[in-house]
Amino acid sequence: MYLDKKIKKEIFKKHGKSDKDTGSIEGQIALFSLRVDHLSNHLKKNKKDFNTERSLVKLVGKRRSLLDYLKAKNIERYRAIIKELGLRK
């Protein structure tokens, strides 16, 4: 599987306060970004997989709402995570 415990720990360790801090907004955004990349690559190969396409749209919406929340609460952290992950609005 593309997303196992080891990869999740690395993501949360890099973007959160620690590897056990799974609730941090930055960690969740980073995890969603990894999943979005994986689903995007899957859809490039399987163009008619509409269930995955729907899942991708929902996941992007969740990530966007977390980014909006972070932008409203702390603009510096928002700018840092955007720059670090290479996201754009």
C-alpha positions as CSV (number, residue, x, y, z in Angstrom):
1,M,0.0,0.0,0.0
2,Y,1.2,3.5,-0.8
3,L,0.4,4.9,2.7
4,D,1.6,2.8,5.6
5,K,2.4,3.7,9.2
6,K,6.0,4.5,8.5
7,I,5.2,7.0,5.8
8,K,2.5,8.6,8.0
9,K,4.9,8.9,10.9
10,E,7.5,10.6,8.7
11,I,4.9,13.1,7.4
12,F,3.7,14.0,10.9
13,K,7.2,14.2,12.2
14,K,8.2,16.6,9.4
15,H,5.1,18.8,9.4
16,G,3.8,18.4,12.9
17,K,5.3,18.8,16.3
18,S,6.2,15.1,16.6
19,D,5.4,11.8,14.9
20,K,2.5,11.2,17.4
21,D,0.9,14.6,16.7
22,T,-1.6,13.5,14.1
23,G,-4.0,16.2,14.9
24,S,-1.9,19.2,13.7
25,I,-3.4,21.1,10.8
26,E,-0.1,21.1,8.9
27,G,0.3,17.4,9.3
28,Q,-3.2,16.7,8.1
29,I,-2.7,19.1,5.1
30,A,0.5,17.3,4.2
31,L,-1.2,13.9,4.5
32,F,-4.1,15.0,2.3
33,S,-1.6,16.4,-0.3
34,L,0.2,13.0,-0.5
35,R,-3.2,11.3,-1.0
36,V,-4.2,13.8,-3.6
37,D,-1.0,13.3,-5.6
38,H,-1.5,9.5,-5.4
39,L,-5.1,9.7,-6.6
40,S,-4.2,12.2,-9.4
41,N,-1.6,9.8,-10.7
42,H,-4.1,6.9,-10.6
43,L,-6.7,9.0,-12.5
44,K,-4.1,9.8,-15.2
45,K,-3.9,6.0,-15.9
46,N,-7.6,5.2,-15.3
47,K,-9.6,8.0,-16.9
48,K,-13.0,6.3,-16.4
49,D,-12.6,5.6,-12.7
50,F,-15.4,7.9,-11.5
51,N,-15.4,6.7,-7.9
52,T,-11.8,7.7,-7.5
53,E,-12.5,11.0,-9.2
54,R,-15.3,11.7,-6.7
55,S,-13.0,10.8,-3.8
56,L,-10.3,13.1,-5.1
57,V,-12.8,16.0,-5.3
58,K,-13.9,15.4,-1.7
59,L,-10.3,15.2,-0.5
60,V,-9.3,18.4,-2.3
61,G,-12.3,20.1,-0.6
62,K,-11.3,18.9,2.8
63,R,-7.7,20.1,2.3
64,R,-9.0,23.5,1.0
65,S,-11.2,23.9,4.1
66,L,-8.2,23.1,6.4
67,L,-6.1,25.6,4.5
68,D,-8.9,28.3,4.8
69,Y,-9.1,27.6,8.5
70,L,-5.3,27.9,9.0
71,K,-5.3,31.1,6.9
72,A,-7.9,32.6,9.2
73,K,-6.2,31.6,12.4
74,N,-2.5,32.1,11.6
75,I,-1.4,33.5,8.3
76,E,2.3,32.8,8.9
77,R,1.8,29.1,9.3
78,Y,-0.5,29.1,6.3
79,R,2.2,30.7,4.1
80,A,4.8,28.3,5.5
81,I,2.8,25.2,4.6
82,I,1.9,26.5,1.2
83,K,5.5,27.2,0.4
84,E,6.8,23.9,1.9
85,L,4.3,21.7,0.0
86,G,4.3,23.7,-3.2
87,L,0.6,24.3,-3.2
88,R,-1.1,27.2,-5.0
89,K,-4.5,28.6,-4.7
